[in-house]
Amino acid sequence: MNRPLILVTNDDGITAPGIRALVEVMETLGEVVVVAPDKPQSAMGHAITINNTLYLNRINVDGRTEFACSGTPADCVKMAVSEILGRKPDLCVSGINHGSNSSINIIYSGTMSAAVEAGIEGIPAIGFSLSDLDWNADFEPVKPFVKKIASQVLENKLPEGVLLNVNFPKLPLDSIKGVRVCRQAKAQWVEKFDKRQSPNGRDYYWLTGEFVNQDKGNDTDEWALENGFISVVPVQFDMTAHHAMQVLNTWKLDG
């Protein structure tokens, strides 16, 4: 029986330790093809390249051929399906991201946008993130969980139009209590811009901010991560607010 074809991508770049850990796990489950950005593309959201050329470079990583793409994470998935694989893979996994993509962060995340793009293409997809921004973070303890979750998706499939956003709590990872299927917490970044001035007198800005969780529920991804659980949030790319349609239909919109 043929092994599943698994596409691996990320937003931290093809040399990031997180994607190396993900490749190692996926190789135990199937045939792996890596198509990832040639440089960090964090917080790119679902951007795609339309006004510039795209390049794919074959590179050798530990004796295997991988593809470094000049574009965004979403570009990587599009290029993989159209130009490299010749067919849709059985699974797309993105990550393991250096830093959390829980709650509202999913909107900005390149990691999750790659997974969403795969979902749009009809490919079962998972985004994996570790709540540790350290480039040298220890991914070893999360590998068994990555394998288990990916195996379950391959075995059971996912509902149509659904992908998974998986986040691991910060160290110590050897004390993980388990896995929780959660909803996305209602939270936001309260942002400000640090205004500075260049030597030639031109103003410039650094975006800063504070993450504020307004959600006190114990069924959210933020609660799970704060309490030592792995959060698994089923995500859909149909952004229709179905609950609001009945209200809008009471408005006098057509004159």
PyMOL commands that set and color helices and strands:
alter all, ss='L'
color gray80, all
select helices_A, chain A and resi 17-26+73-85+105-108+110-120+140-156+173-175+221-226+242-248
alter helices_A, ss='H'
color red, helices_A
select strands_A, chain A and resi 5-9+31-37+56-61+64-69+91-98+125-130+162-168+178-181+187-197+203-213+229-236
alter strands_A, ss='S'
color yellow, strands_A
deselect
rebuild
show_as cartoon
